[in-house]
Amino acid sequence: MTLSTSAEGAPTDRRAGSVGTGRAHAKAVLIGEHAVVYGAPALAVPVPQLTVTATARVTDGPDGVSFTMTGSPSRPMVTQATDGLRRLIAEFMATTGADDSPHLEVTVDGAVPHGRGLGSSAACARAVVHALADLYDHEVTENETFDLVQTAENMAHGRSSGVDARTVGASGPLLFHKGEARELTIGCYGLLVIADSGVVGRTKDAVELLREGFARHAGAQERFVNRAARLTEEARHALAHGRPEELGARLTDYHDLLRAAGLSTNGIDALVEAALTAGGLGAKITGGGLGGCVLALTRTERAGDVIQELYAAGAVQTWVVPLRGPDEYAR
């Protein structure tokens, strides 16, 4: 890969044919969604089985950027995603001093289903940031990557908590609180089964629904946030101290909180009930709500029963994520 630099050493040019590659993975919110944007804590886990790879290539052609996104997302999702990625690329060029005059072909190849609360847009954005960094031989820090991903996320979702932007590059479970993220202590092990309802979630609608509910009922926001914070803190302690039954119970309690706020659906509730009936320790909606996925905590020996019941209740696909610490995710 040939690189020209300015007098200050910033990358300024790329020869046609130069290619950069970047990768990221999915995420799932264990507990704390929605409340996290109001200052409550949230716990999230990486889903390394679902990956995104982006390539950025300099080609001969008119100045600008062209995108190819694999899979079959709906046209509005593609438009929304590429608008955010164009803004991200412009920010990358501006902050790094890279030459934005060549024609860039950006290809995003991802296994993360869109609109399911699994961080598809953030994973795509992170992969593109690292593809550009590779293309221009530019080292990006984790904080720089986060800021660039947030540029795209805020276009896609409005005000973004940052949970997705951090977790799609994390090596293990994370605690988020008031904009800060740190690794979680893991003392209880089990399996997280993620079940896709087949229905695209509607994060923006869910956020607005929750906000409208808060506006209609005095004290509703404070009650919701306080309850969410207590459940998340109890879940964190159970996770750290090896109490899987308590962790599962807090997950189910959190689902009840979101359902009471109108953020679940009949289909999601049926999946939660199926997981519990099959012996799951706890289950809840994960992500923005009004569709998307259910996350269930189960012991290893009951995972097969839980998965079978989830399919019987309408799940269209499932993924199994071992609950473990960052060192073990890296193996």
C-alpha positions as a Markdown table, in Angstrom:
| # | Residue | x | y | z |
|---|---|---|---|---|
| 1 | Met | 0.0 | 0.0 | 0.0 |
| 2 | Thr | 1.5 | 3.3 | -1.1 |
| 3 | Leu | 1.2 | 6.3 | 1.1 |
| 4 | Ser | 2.0 | 10.0 | 0.5 |
| 5 | Thr | 2.2 | 12.3 | 3.5 |
| 6 | Ser | 2.0 | 16.1 | 4.0 |
| 7 | Ala | 4.8 | 18.1 | 5.6 |
| 8 | Glu | 3.0 | 17.4 | 8.9 |
| 9 | Gly | 3.0 | 13.6 | 8.3 |
| 10 | Ala | -0.8 | 13.3 | 7.8 |
| 11 | Pro | -1.9 | 10.9 | 5.1 |
| 12 | Thr | -2.9 | 12.8 | 2.0 |
| 13 | Asp | -3.2 | 10.4 | -1.0 |
| 14 | Arg | -4.0 | 6.9 | -2.0 |
| 15 | Arg | -3.2 | 5.1 | -5.2 |
| 16 | Ala | -6.1 | 3.5 | -7.1 |
| 17 | Gly | -6.4 | -0.1 | -6.0 |
| 18 | Ser | -5.4 | 0.5 | -2.4 |
| 19 | Val | -7.6 | -1.4 | 0.1 |
| 20 | Gly | -8.3 | -1.2 | 3.8 |
| 21 | Thr | -10.2 | -3.7 | 5.9 |
| 22 | Gly | -12.0 | -3.3 | 9.3 |
| 23 | Arg | -14.2 | -5.6 | 11.5 |
| 24 | Ala | -16.7 | -5.4 | 14.3 |
| 25 | His | -19.3 | -7.6 | 15.9 |
| 26 | Ala | -22.9 | -7.5 | 17.3 |
| 27 | Lys | -23.9 | -6.7 | 20.9 |
| 28 | Ala | -26.9 | -7.4 | 23.1 |
| 29 | Val | -28.1 | -5.3 | 26.1 |
| 30 | Leu | -28.3 | -7.6 | 29.1 |
| 31 | Ile | -30.2 | -5.1 | 31.2 |
| 32 | Gly | -30.7 | -1.3 | 31.4 |
| 33 | Glu | -31.9 | -0.3 | 27.9 |
| 34 | His | -33.8 | 3.0 | 27.7 |
| 35 | Ala | -33.0 | 4.0 | 31.3 |
| 36 | Val | -29.4 | 4.3 | 30.4 |
| 37 | Val | -30.1 | 7.5 | 28.4 |
| 38 | Tyr | -31.6 | 9.0 | 31.6 |
| 39 | Gly | -28.5 | 8.3 | 33.7 |
| 40 | Ala | -29.2 | 4.8 | 35.0 |
| 41 | Pro | -26.6 | 2.0 | 34.5 |
| 42 | Ala | -26.8 | -0.7 | 31.8 |
| 43 | Leu | -25.0 | -4.0 | 31.2 |
| 44 | Ala | -24.2 | -5.2 | 27.7 |
| 45 | Val | -22.4 | -8.1 | 26.1 |
| 46 | Pro | -20.6 | -8.6 | 22.8 |
| 47 | Val | -22.0 | -11.2 | 20.4 |
| 48 | Pro | -18.8 | -12.3 | 18.6 |
| 49 | Gln | -20.6 | -14.9 | 16.5 |
| 50 | Leu | -22.2 | -12.1 | 14.4 |
| 51 | Thr | -19.6 | -10.1 | 12.6 |
| 52 | Val | -19.3 | -7.3 | 10.1 |
| 53 | Thr | -16.4 | -6.8 | 7.7 |
| 54 | Ala | -15.9 | -3.5 | 5.8 |
| 55 | Thr | -13.5 | -2.8 | 3.0 |
| 56 | Ala | -12.6 | 0.6 | 1.7 |
| 57 | Arg | -11.0 | 0.8 | -1.7 |
| 58 | Val | -9.6 | 3.7 | -3.8 |
| 59 | Thr | -10.7 | 3.5 | -7.4 |
| 60 | Asp | -10.5 | 5.5 | -10.5 |
| 61 | Gly | -13.7 | 7.5 | -10.9 |
| 62 | Pro | -15.3 | 10.8 | -9.9 |
| 63 | Asp | -14.7 | 12.1 | -6.4 |
| 64 | Gly | -17.1 | 10.8 | -3.8 |
| 65 | Val | -18.1 | 7.6 | -2.0 |
| 66 | Ser | -20.1 | 4.6 | -3.2 |
| 67 | Phe | -21.5 | 1.9 | -1.0 |
| 68 | Thr | -22.3 | -1.7 | -1.4 |
| 69 | Met | -24.2 | -3.4 | 1.6 |
| 70 | Thr | -24.7 | -7.1 | 1.4 |
| 71 | Gly | -27.9 | -8.9 | 2.7 |
| 72 | Ser | -31.4 | -7.7 | 2.1 |
| 73 | Pro | -32.3 | -4.8 | 4.4 |
| 74 | Ser | -35.2 | -2.6 | 3.5 |
| 75 | Arg | -34.4 | 0.4 | 1.3 |
| 76 | Pro | -35.1 | 2.9 | 4.2 |
| 77 | Met | -32.5 | 1.1 | 6.3 |
| 78 | Val | -29.9 | 1.2 | 3.6 |
| 79 | Thr | -30.5 | 4.9 | 3.0 |
| 80 | Gln | -30.4 | 5.7 | 6.7 |
| 81 | Ala | -27.2 | 3.6 | 7.2 |
| 82 | Thr | -25.3 | 5.1 | 4.2 |
| 83 | Asp | -26.3 | 8.7 | 5.2 |
| 84 | Gly | -24.7 | 8.0 | 8.6 |
| 85 | Leu | -21.6 | 6.4 | 7.1 |
| 86 | Arg | -21.1 | 9.3 | 4.7 |
| 87 | Arg | -21.1 | 11.7 | 7.6 |
| 88 | Leu | -18.7 | 9.4 | 9.4 |
| 89 | Ile | -16.3 | 9.3 | 6.4 |
| 90 | Ala | -16.4 | 13.1 | 6.1 |
| 91 | Glu | -15.5 | 13.3 | 9.8 |
| 92 | Phe | -12.7 | 10.8 | 9.5 |
| 93 | Met | -11.2 | 12.8 | 6.6 |
| 94 | Ala | -11.5 | 16.1 | 8.4 |
| 95 | Thr | -10.0 | 14.8 | 11.7 |
| 96 | Thr | -7.2 | 12.8 | 10.2 |
| 97 | Gly | -6.2 | 15.1 | 7.3 |
| 98 | Ala | -6.7 | 12.3 | 4.8 |
| 99 | Asp | -7.3 | 13.3 | 1.2 |
| 100 | Asp | -11.1 | 13.0 | 0.5 |
| 101 | Ser | -10.7 | 13.6 | -3.3 |
| 102 | Pro | -10.3 | 10.0 | -4.5 |
| 103 | His | -13.3 | 7.9 | -5.3 |
| 104 | Leu | -13.9 | 5.4 | -2.5 |
| 105 | Glu | -15.8 | 2.2 | -2.8 |
| 106 | Val | -17.0 | 1.0 | 0.6 |
| 107 | Thr | -18.3 | -2.5 | 0.9 |
| 108 | Val | -20.0 | -3.6 | 4.2 |
| 109 | Asp | -20.5 | -7.4 | 4.5 |
| 110 | Gly | -22.4 | -8.2 | 7.7 |
| 111 | Ala | -24.1 | -11.1 | 9.4 |
| 112 | Val | -25.8 | -8.8 | 12.0 |
| 113 | Pro | -29.6 | -8.6 | 11.2 |
| 114 | His | -30.9 | -5.1 | 10.8 |
| 115 | Gly | -33.4 | -3.6 | 13.2 |
| 116 | Arg | -33.1 | -6.4 | 15.9 |
| 117 | Gly | -31.4 | -4.5 | 18.7 |
| 118 | Leu | -28.1 | -6.2 | 18.0 |
| 119 | Gly | -26.1 | -3.1 | 17.1 |
| 120 | Ser | -26.1 | -3.6 | 13.3 |
| 121 | Ser | -25.6 | 0.1 | 12.5 |
| 122 | Ala | -22.9 | 0.6 | 15.1 |
| 123 | Ala | -21.0 | -2.5 | 14.0 |
| 124 | Cys | -21.1 | -1.3 | 10.4 |
| 125 | Ala | -19.8 | 2.1 | 11.4 |
| 126 | Arg | -17.0 | 0.7 | 13.5 |
| 127 | Ala | -15.9 | -1.7 | 10.7 |
| 128 | Val | -15.9 | 1.3 | 8.3 |
| 129 | Val | -13.8 | 3.4 | 10.7 |
| 130 | His | -11.2 | 0.7 | 10.9 |
| 131 | Ala | -11.3 | 0.0 | 7.2 |
| 132 | Leu | -10.5 | 3.7 | 6.6 |
| 133 | Ala | -7.8 | 3.7 | 9.2 |
| 134 | Asp | -6.2 | 0.6 | 7.5 |
| 135 | Leu | -6.5 | 2.2 | 4.1 |
| 136 | Tyr | -4.8 | 5.4 | 5.2 |
| 137 | Asp | -2.3 | 3.8 | 7.6 |
| 138 | His | -3.8 | 5.9 | 10.4 |
| 139 | Glu | -3.9 | 4.7 | 14.0 |
| 140 | Val | -7.2 | 5.4 | 15.7 |
| 141 | Thr | -7.6 | 5.3 | 19.4 |
| 142 | Glu | -10.7 | 3.6 | 21.0 |
| 143 | Asn | -12.0 | 7.1 | 21.9 |
| 144 | Glu | -11.5 | 8.4 | 18.4 |
| 145 | Thr | -13.3 | 5.3 | 17.0 |
| 146 | Phe | -16.2 | 5.8 | 19.5 |
| 147 | Asp | -16.6 | 9.4 | 18.5 |
| 148 | Leu | -16.7 | 8.6 | 14.8 |
| 149 | Val | -19.2 | 5.7 | 15.3 |
| 150 | Gln | -21.4 | 8.0 | 17.4 |
| 151 | Thr | -21.4 | 10.4 | 14.4 |
| 152 | Ala | -23.2 | 7.8 | 12.4 |
| 153 | Glu | -25.3 | 6.5 | 15.3 |
| 154 | Asn | -26.7 | 9.9 | 16.2 |
| 155 | Met | -27.9 | 10.2 | 12.6 |
| 156 | Ala | -29.5 | 6.7 | 12.6 |
| 157 | His | -31.1 | 6.8 | 16.0 |
| 158 | Gly | -31.2 | 10.4 | 17.3 |
| 159 | Arg | -29.6 | 10.7 | 20.7 |
| 160 | Ser | -27.5 | 7.6 | 21.1 |
| 161 | Ser | -26.5 | 6.3 | 24.6 |
| 162 | Gly | -23.1 | 5.1 | 23.3 |
| 163 | Val | -23.8 | 1.5 | 24.5 |
| 164 | Asp | -23.7 | 0.1 | 21.0 |
| 165 | Ala | -20.7 | 2.1 | 19.9 |
| 166 | Arg | -18.6 | 0.7 | 22.7 |
| 167 | Thr | -19.9 | -2.9 | 22.9 |
| 168 | Val | -19.5 | -3.7 | 19.2 |
| 169 | Gly | -15.7 | -3.5 | 19.7 |
| 170 | Ala | -15.6 | -4.9 | 23.3 |
| 171 | Ser | -13.8 | -8.1 | 24.3 |
| 172 | Gly | -16.2 | -8.8 | 27.2 |
| 173 | Pro | -19.3 | -7.6 | 29.1 |
| 174 | Leu | -19.4 | -4.0 | 29.9 |
| 175 | Leu | -21.0 | -1.7 | 32.5 |
| 176 | Phe | -22.2 | 1.7 | 31.2 |
| 177 | His | -23.0 | 4.5 | 33.5 |
| 178 | Lys | -23.3 | 8.2 | 32.7 |
| 179 | Gly | -21.3 | 8.0 | 29.5 |
| 180 | Glu | -18.5 | 5.8 | 31.0 |
| 181 | Ala | -17.8 | 2.2 | 30.3 |
| 182 | Arg | -15.8 | -0.4 | 32.1 |
| 183 | Glu | -15.4 | -4.2 | 32.1 |
| 184 | Leu | -17.7 | -6.3 | 34.3 |
| 185 | Thr | -16.6 | -8.8 | 36.9 |
| 186 | Ile | -18.1 | -12.2 | 35.9 |
| 187 | Gly | -18.6 | -14.7 | 38.6 |
| 188 | Cys | -21.5 | -16.7 | 37.3 |
| 189 | Tyr | -21.5 | -18.7 | 34.0 |
| 190 | Gly | -24.2 | -19.8 | 31.8 |
| 191 | Leu | -25.6 | -19.4 | 28.3 |
| 192 | Leu | -27.4 | -16.4 | 26.8 |
| 193 | Val | -29.8 | -17.5 | 24.1 |
| 194 | Ile | -30.8 | -14.7 | 21.7 |
| 195 | Ala | -34.0 | -15.3 | 19.8 |
| 196 | Asp | -35.0 | -13.3 | 16.8 |
| 197 | Ser | -38.7 | -12.6 | 16.7 |
| 198 | Gly | -38.6 | -11.9 | 12.9 |
| 199 | Val | -40.1 | -8.5 | 13.5 |
| 200 | Val | -38.0 | -5.3 | 13.0 |
| 201 | Gly | -37.8 | -3.3 | 16.2 |
| 202 | Arg | -38.7 | 0.4 | 16.2 |
| 203 | Thr | -36.2 | 2.1 | 18.5 |
| 204 | Lys | -37.2 | 5.7 | 17.6 |
| 205 | Asp | -40.9 | 4.9 | 18.1 |
| 206 | Ala | -40.2 | 3.2 | 21.4 |
| 207 | Val | -38.1 | 6.1 | 22.7 |
| 208 | Glu | -40.9 | 8.5 | 21.7 |
| 209 | Leu | -43.5 | 6.3 | 23.3 |
| 210 | Leu | -41.6 | 6.2 | 26.6 |
| 211 | Arg | -41.1 | 10.0 | 26.5 |
| 212 | Glu | -44.8 | 10.6 | 25.9 |
| 213 | Gly | -45.7 | 8.4 | 28.8 |
| 214 | Phe | -43.3 | 10.3 | 31.1 |
| 215 | Ala | -44.9 | 13.6 | 30.0 |
| 216 | Arg | -48.4 | 12.4 | 30.7 |
| 217 | His | -47.8 | 11.0 | 34.2 |
| 218 | Ala | -46.1 | 13.1 | 36.9 |
| 219 | Gly | -43.2 | 11.2 | 38.5 |
| 220 | Ala | -43.3 | 8.4 | 35.9 |
| 221 | Gln | -39.8 | 9.1 | 34.6 |
| 222 | Glu | -38.3 | 9.1 | 38.1 |
| 223 | Arg | -40.1 | 5.9 | 39.0 |
| 224 | Phe | -39.0 | 4.1 | 35.8 |
| 225 | Val | -35.4 | 5.2 | 36.0 |
| 226 | Asn | -35.1 | 4.4 | 39.8 |
| 227 | Arg | -36.6 | 0.9 | 39.3 |
| 228 | Ala | -34.4 | 0.3 | 36.2 |
| 229 | Ala | -31.3 | 1.4 | 38.1 |
| 230 | Arg | -32.1 | -0.9 | 41.1 |
| 231 | Leu | -32.7 | -3.9 | 38.9 |
| 232 | Thr | -29.5 | -3.3 | 36.9 |
| 233 | Glu | -27.4 | -2.9 | 40.0 |
| 234 | Glu | -28.9 | -6.1 | 41.5 |
| 235 | Ala | -28.1 | -7.9 | 38.2 |
| 236 | Arg | -24.5 | -6.6 | 38.3 |
| 237 | His | -24.0 | -8.0 | 41.8 |
| 238 | Ala | -25.6 | -11.3 | 40.9 |
| 239 | Leu | -23.3 | -11.6 | 37.9 |
| 240 | Ala | -20.2 | -10.8 | 39.9 |
| 241 | His | -21.0 | -13.1 | 42.8 |
| 242 | Gly | -22.1 | -16.2 | 41.0 |
| 243 | Arg | -25.9 | -16.1 | 41.6 |
| 244 | Pro | -27.4 | -17.1 | 38.2 |
| 245 | Glu | -31.0 | -17.6 | 39.5 |
| 246 | Glu | -31.0 | -14.0 | 40.9 |
| 247 | Leu | -29.5 | -12.7 | 37.7 |
| 248 | Gly | -32.2 | -14.4 | 35.7 |
| 249 | Ala | -35.0 | -13.1 | 38.0 |
| 250 | Arg | -33.7 | -9.5 | 37.5 |
| 251 | Leu | -33.8 | -9.9 | 33.7 |
| 252 | Thr | -37.4 | -11.1 | 33.8 |
| 253 | Asp | -38.3 | -8.2 | 36.2 |
| 254 | Tyr | -36.8 | -5.8 | 33.7 |
| 255 | His | -38.9 | -7.2 | 30.9 |
| 256 | Asp | -41.9 | -6.6 | 33.1 |
| 257 | Leu | -40.8 | -3.0 | 33.5 |
| 258 | Leu | -40.5 | -2.5 | 29.8 |
| 259 | Arg | -43.7 | -4.3 | 29.0 |
| 260 | Ala | -45.6 | -2.1 | 31.5 |
| 261 | Ala | -44.2 | 0.9 | 29.6 |
| 262 | Gly | -45.7 | -0.4 | 26.4 |
| 263 | Leu | -42.4 | -1.4 | 24.8 |
| 264 | Ser | -43.0 | -5.1 | 24.2 |
| 265 | Thr | -45.3 | -6.9 | 21.8 |
| 266 | Asn | -47.5 | -10.0 | 22.0 |
| 267 | Gly | -44.9 | -11.9 | 20.0 |
| 268 | Ile | -42.0 | -10.8 | 22.2 |
| 269 | Asp | -44.0 | -11.7 | 25.4 |
| 270 | Ala | -44.7 | -15.2 | 23.9 |
| 271 | Leu | -41.0 | -15.8 | 23.4 |
| 272 | Val | -40.2 | -14.7 | 27.0 |
| 273 | Glu | -42.8 | -17.0 | 28.3 |
| 274 | Ala | -41.6 | -19.9 | 26.2 |
| 275 | Ala | -38.0 | -19.5 | 27.5 |
| 276 | Leu | -39.2 | -19.4 | 31.1 |
| 277 | Thr | -41.5 | -22.4 | 30.6 |
| 278 | Ala | -38.6 | -24.4 | 29.2 |
| 279 | Gly | -36.5 | -23.9 | 32.3 |
| 280 | Gly | -34.7 | -20.6 | 31.4 |
| 281 | Leu | -33.5 | -18.7 | 34.5 |
| 282 | Gly | -34.8 | -15.4 | 33.1 |
| 283 | Ala | -35.8 | -13.7 | 29.8 |
| 284 | Lys | -36.4 | -10.2 | 28.5 |
| 285 | Ile | -36.7 | -8.2 | 25.4 |
| 286 | Thr | -33.3 | -6.8 | 24.4 |
| 287 | Gly | -32.7 | -3.5 | 22.5 |
| 288 | Gly | -35.1 | -0.7 | 21.7 |
| 289 | Gly | -38.3 | -2.7 | 21.7 |
| 290 | Leu | -41.6 | -3.0 | 19.7 |
| 291 | Gly | -40.0 | -6.0 | 18.0 |
| 292 | Gly | -36.5 | -7.3 | 17.7 |
| 293 | Cys | -35.0 | -10.0 | 19.9 |
| 294 | Val | -35.5 | -11.7 | 23.2 |
| 295 | Leu | -32.5 | -12.6 | 25.4 |
| 296 | Ala | -32.8 | -15.6 | 27.8 |
| 297 | Leu | -30.4 | -16.8 | 30.4 |
| 298 | Thr | -30.1 | -20.6 | 30.8 |
| 299 | Arg | -28.0 | -23.3 | 32.3 |
| 300 | Thr | -26.0 | -25.2 | 29.7 |
| 301 | Glu | -28.0 | -28.4 | 30.3 |
| 302 | Arg | -31.4 | -26.6 | 29.6 |
| 303 | Ala | -30.2 | -24.7 | 26.5 |
| 304 | Gly | -31.6 | -27.2 | 24.0 |
| 305 | Asp | -35.0 | -27.2 | 25.6 |
| 306 | Val | -35.1 | -23.4 | 25.7 |
| 307 | Ile | -34.1 | -23.1 | 22.1 |
| 308 | Gln | -36.7 | -25.7 | 21.0 |
| 309 | Glu | -39.5 | -23.8 | 22.9 |
| 310 | Leu | -38.4 | -20.5 | 21.4 |
| 311 | Tyr | -38.7 | -21.8 | 17.9 |
| 312 | Ala | -42.1 | -23.3 | 18.8 |
| 313 | Ala | -43.2 | -19.9 | 20.0 |
| 314 | Gly | -42.2 | -18.2 | 16.8 |
| 315 | Ala | -38.5 | -17.4 | 16.8 |
| 316 | Val | -37.0 | -17.4 | 13.3 |
| 317 | Gln | -33.4 | -17.8 | 14.4 |
| 318 | Thr | -31.3 | -18.1 | 17.6 |
| 319 | Trp | -27.8 | -17.5 | 18.7 |
| 320 | Val | -26.1 | -18.9 | 21.8 |
| 321 | Val | -23.6 | -16.6 | 23.6 |
| 322 | Pro | -21.6 | -18.0 | 26.5 |
| 323 | Leu | -21.6 | -15.6 | 29.5 |
| 324 | Arg | -18.0 | -15.2 | 30.4 |
| 325 | Gly | -15.2 | -12.7 | 31.0 |
| 326 | Pro | -13.2 | -10.7 | 28.5 |
| 327 | Asp | -10.1 | -13.1 | 28.6 |
| 328 | Glu | -12.4 | -16.0 | 27.7 |
| 329 | Tyr | -14.1 | -14.1 | 24.8 |
| 330 | Ala | -10.6 | -13.6 | 23.3 |
| 331 | Arg | -9.9 | -17.3 | 23.1 |
